[in-house]
Amino acid sequence: MILTRKGMGKNKGNDFERFISKKLSLWVSGGERDDIFWRSDSSGARFTQRMLNNKMTENAVGDISYRDEQGKILLDRYIIELKRGYNDVKLLSIIWKDDDILHNWVRKLEIEMKNSGKKEFLLIWKQDRKPIVVIVNNITWERLSIQGNFLHFSLEGKDYYCFKLEELLNIVAGDVM
């Protein structure tokens, strides 16, 4: 069966969500378990829909949820949003475009943080044939002590940082949580 371009994108996104869920599980468990995190029901849409009715939903904001209590501490602090593809979006477009898709992702996360009461997010993005990157806000950045290369940008008076996912995974998970 040949998948349409749209179908391929959805499958690619689902595969990426499963991949990151396993990576984060291994990271949090010190390499012992790959089943602590998994894709959120409806990729976080349930949280959004319930918020419209002024209802809170535990463990439902963002694209990743926990399936074991060991993951609760990470998701109590962070909204984790995943993006796969968007190969036509250039990271440096943050600098010269105010109405860029990257800005829209960050704006959406700022709203979700306000609605959920969380103060931090991990926006994890993978383009084809590129390393996986993470975008975080200033609160997270100050705690991380990233050693590698990074990109700093400001949006509407707030600071954000972008770096490779491997830089985050090199930090002891307990230091991030």
Buried (B, 14 or more C-beta within 10 A) or exposed (E): EEEEEEEEBEEBBEEBBEBBBBBBBBBBBEEEBEBBBBBBEEBBEBBBEBBEEEEEBEBBBBBBBBBBEBBBBBBEBBBBBBBBBBEEBBBEEBEEEEEBBBBEBBEBBBEBBEBBEBEBBBBBBBBEEEEBBBBBBBBBBEBBEBEEEBBEBEBEEEBBBBBBBEBBBEBEBEEBB
